[in-house]
Amino acid sequence: MKKIFLLLFCTLTSIIGKAQTEKIYSKTYGKSENPTIIFIHGGPRGNSTLFEGTTAENLAGKGFYVIVYDRRGEGRSIDTTATFTFQEAISDLNSIYEKYNIKRANIIAHSFGGLVGTLFTEQNPEKVSSLILAGALFSQQETYNHILETTRKIYKKKNDTLMLSKISEIERLAKNSAEYRKQCYEIASMNNYFKMPFPTNEANQLRENYENSEYGKSNIRNDDAPILFYKNENKNNIDTKPI
């Protein structure tokens, strides 16, 4: 009876794991015998379309096996049951390793994906050859502080009392709330913090090509993802620098 139970448990676990993986959009570029790169996108709310549309094939052409995926409930991995917790993201990344039979990989992690990549590497060091952080978050609070401090200087220079009052209002919000994060990033976006200040012709062409490609057209965003992340993840304002 014990053996039958164990067999049923293992079979059920395998079926659940496979079903979870099938809900997650993923795609590979290059030859599987080459060194593996896995890309982790930003968010919560993001996807891998920009990296996939501009960079994945180029890296594959340089001798890498590139894997891109959209996290559960984000982008093309539509899943209304997603919880958007770090542990869910780490579990799903492990399932990507299993799906493509990867033992060790180089991880490129962007923005919020940097937190996911860093926590994953801490838990699974044997699976990571290198962790490359691109525009990644280390300390969420330091990022918010930087946004508010630097935009305050901008508005002081302009003598914009309305926006200075707005910054003070944001600072009074709970630091672990979705609204605080949202308003910090909104004020950053208003000041073009997410745009290249001096884009080259090549950068502009890359952006145009992406926007007109199938990837630009599948740039799906889940606006509920940040709210659910703050609802379900208690580690929602962390500092990974010690890791």
Secondary structure, 3 states (H helix, E strand, C coil): CHHHHHHHHHHHHHHHHHHHHHCCCEEEECCCCCCEEEEECCCCCCCCHHHHHHHHHHHHHCCCEEEEECCCCCCCCCCCCCCCCHHHHHHHHHHHHHHCCCCCEEEEEECCHHHHHHHHHHHCHHHEEEEEEECCCCEHHHHHHHHHHHHHHHHHHHCCHHHHHHHHHHHCCCCCCHHHHHHHHHHHHHCCCCCCCCCCHHHHHHHHHHHCCHHHHCCCCCCCHHHHHHHHCCCCCCECCCC
